Amino acid sequence: MSNSNKIDEEIFYPSEEVIQQARLKNWNDLADFAAKDLEGFWEKEAEELEWYQKWDKVLDDSGKPFFKWYTGAKTNIVLNAVDRHQKTYRKNKLALIWVGEDGDVRTMSYFALNREVSQFGNVLRAMGIQKGDRVTIYMPRIPEIIIAMLACAKVGAVHSVVYGGFSQDALQERIDDSQSKLVITADGGWMNGKIVELKKIVDASLRKCPSIESVIAVKRTGHDVRMEPGRDYWYHELIKLPIANGFCETEQMDAEDPLYLLYTSGTTGKPKAILHVHGGYMVGVYTSLKYVFDLTDQDRWWCAADPGWVTGHSYIVYGPLLMGATTFMYEGAPTYPYPNRWWALIEKYGISVFYTAPTAIRGLMRFGESWPKKHNLTSLRLLGSVGEPINPEAWKWYHRVIGNERCPIMDTWWQTETGSFMITPTPTVPLKPGSGTRPFFGQEAEILDEEGNPVPDGEEGNLVLKNPWPSMMRTIYKDPDRYVEQYWSKYPGKYLTGDSAKRDKDGYYWIIGRVDDVLKVSGYRLGTAEVESAMVSHPAIAEAAAIGLPHEVKGQAIHVYCILRAGYNGNDELNEELIQHVAKHLGPIAKPEKINFVDSLPKTRSGKIMRRVLKARAQGLSEGDISTLEE
Ligand code: WTA
């Protein structure tokens, strides 16, 4: 990856056409209002949505850092994402366009979406799922994953979606931690022309998950899978039962009631469940999509992420449906069967706004311009980027080749924890390739040194957010101490992002990357400790350290250093076996790029592995302060 941290002085200004079309002509009008009256701004946004009962207070910070928003209010995110559209012309417009990797197509109007979410909601209730119960969803990118999430929310259950690229140990750990009663899955999904065996992985995980009472499987691929009598049910059979018919009441939720858990990697081996709630999350996601992508119900929006990550939660499922837009979802790989698959879909379905990750852009860039050039991409009006810093070279290619120099690129910086965009332009803001520009309305960011002093412009430091916002995580599920410790204690009263960044003289922010042991591999968030624990679960491995090193397409790639147990030989065969072992236990997304067999690992005197030193050595850089290194 080239120069992702370089401060690039090239500036791209919006065209007259973009300014004409923009809902918000002047960033400052709204930014000033939100800066002066944070609660007033978020109250006004919330007024645009429906509530069974309005709030007593917009922001309650009496228990900070456990902030509460819209206290006293009652709503349900489904009331706004699905129900309210039934009373308008949107009832007859498309909520979803879905294309399978094998060419299957399914479209659903808001009316049809409501019908199926209601049917499945009735099924969930009939199976004993109640308000507050956790449900794990482990599915491919098919319409039913959206329906399952919405049906859970509708009946007040808390969904915990586990990305389909994770494997048995990762799934088992997440089911167990959430104490889910039900798993919703599919027989499999299509990816790169092959079936991903989801149901098989569920079966393997459930050997150790006593909380699970039942499994519901969608038939997607139709290949043979084992169904355990009394535990496993087919989705298509359940929603045809008489019990599924009839009105399904949307549960009235307190604004602060949990909507979902989403596991994400942090600095320790055990992934943590980030908790989001119905009210504030709904307002944050709605508002961010409205201003940043200027979305309206006329748009065909494609967020090419997976619903298993926060980007998919907020911007495939909830955000676009809250806006009454049409959300587009594609099941498979961007290069299957040819590297023009995405561009062909944009043309065929008239996508107006396209949102993806830098790693995908870099990957597709390699195949050359001739692939996108085969297609008419003039339906696009805006582009987006998320997940990792976008290097200026990829930014410019995306802008020129995909956006035909017409479409501004919204580089949105945010996290699972923030729920919605935090540092981002809006369409009329002048852009610098590689910078997410500035904090969203109502937010202020700072870049601090280790002592908590702001660093001078142009210097690197820890990125923190100063103000609370409605879609902020409420806690780490079952671990409020860790929430306080990890996010709010280094600089009391300020939210620690875990990223390092710089600010330039124009006030633009440049994200450099994680400062903790979190990896970003092809935009996926993984913990070094998770990779290490998958490695040491293999009998040959005594100790392992994982680090991320720069990679041209993936952004970062995983390199592992490990010490073998006596009697094992670090040969090619073992190397391959270990890679497969990590894929089987943690997931194919976590496959190491390179495994190095070593005799010792750099450690502190207290025995902690110094990954920083490994990383510096691997890149031929200075090892920095090694006074604590034990040799
Ligand atoms: C990184 C994904 C630079 C960052 C939404 C953050 C980014 C982590 C950007 C969160 C961006 C996300 N520019 N870096 N536009 N967006 N990141 O929780 O390091 O999967 O802390 O959420 O991704 O990853 P997560």
Boltz pocket constraint, residues with backbone or C-beta under 6 A from the ligand:
constraints:
  - pocket:
      binder: B
      contacts: [[A, 264], [A, 309], [A, 310], [A, 311], [A, 385], [A, 386], [A, 387], [A, 388], [A, 389], [A, 390], [A, 411], [A, 412], [A, 413], [A, 414], [A, 415], [A, 416], [A, 417], [A, 423], [A, 436], [A, 497], [A, 498], [A, 499], [A, 511], [A, 513], [A, 514], [A, 520], [A, 523], [A, 524], [A, 525]]
      max_distance: 6.0
